[in-house]
Amino acid sequence: MDANVLLSAVAGKAAVRIFTEFGLTVHVAEFTAEEVGEYLPVMAQKYAMASELIDMQWRLLAIHRHPAHAYRRAYPRAVADLAQRDPEDAHALALARTLHLPLWSNDRDL
């Protein structure tokens, strides 16, 4: 899952349903989780929500975080595949390829 989908879930948008209704395991690269953490204050301001509420919603999402070494073999190819796009998405793509799982993104580049 990429950062934009996670941020949507934190804000209580439709993406939160994956966590509340379907009982799926959501896998996230630690890099992506850290990226989300950096944007939480922006989300709080954008949606006029208390930053404490946004932080709590983020902590409550049931995600399985993976360190970079877990997908290191797939990472160089992911970087190459996304060279003309957003290279930060390479972490999510490499993890998805390593786990043989689909990548959920709202990014048209992916």
N, C-alpha and C positions, 0 to 999 in steps of 0.2 A: 504494500500500500504506500502511495506517495504522500508527501507532506500536505498537499492541498486537500486530499480526502480526509486525512486525520484532522486537519483544522476545521473542516466542515462538520465533522462529528463532534468536535469539542464545542462548537457553536450551537449544537443541537439541531443542525440541518438534517436533511434526509439520510446522509451517510451514517448517522448514529444508529439507524435501524439495523445495520449489520451487527452491531454489538448488542442491541436490545431484543431483537426478534429472531435472529437466525442461528445463534449459538455457534458461529464459525470461529475458528482460531485465526486471529489476524497476526501476521508476521511482519515485523518492521525492522529495517536496518537501524542500528543505534545512531548512525549519522542522521538518518531521517527523523528519528525521535528527538535528537538534539536540535535539529532545524525547527521542528514544531515548537519546542520549548522556547526558542528565541522569538517566535512570532506570537506567543500567547498574549503579551501586552497589547500588540496591535489588534488582535482579535477582540480583546475586551473593549478597546476603544471603538472599534468599528461597529460592534453590536451593542454598544452602551451597556455593557455588563460589568459587574464587579470583577476585578482581576482575580480575587480569591475564588470566585465561582468558576471562572475559566480554568484556573489552576487545578481546582478540585475535579472538574469534569475531565481534564486531561489525565490526572492520576487514576481516575476510576475506569478509564477505558481498558478493557481486557486485551492487552497486546503482548505478544511474545517478541522481545527485542533480541536482535542478533548482532554480535560484534563484527567488525569488518573482517577479521580473520576467518569467519565462518563462510564467507563468499569470496575470498581473495582470488581464487582461480578464475572465477567468472568476471571479476571486476575489470581487467584490462579490455576485454572484448566489449563490455557494456560501455566503457568510456569511449572506445572507438566508435561504437554504433551511435552514440549520442554526441559526437564531436561537434556537430553543427547545431546542436540544441542546447539543453540545459545539462551541463556535466554533473551537476549535483544529483540528478535523477539516476545516475549510473549505479548508485548504491542500491536503490530499490530494484532496479532492473537486474543487477547481478544477484541479489538475494532471491528474487523470483525465479531466476534461471537455476540457481543452485538447488532450491527446494522443489523445482519442477511444479511451480504453482503459477496461476495467472497473476498479473499485476493490475491492480485497480488504480487507475489514474484518470483524472479529468483533463489531463494534458493531451492535447491532440498530437503532440510529438511522440507520445508513447503509444 
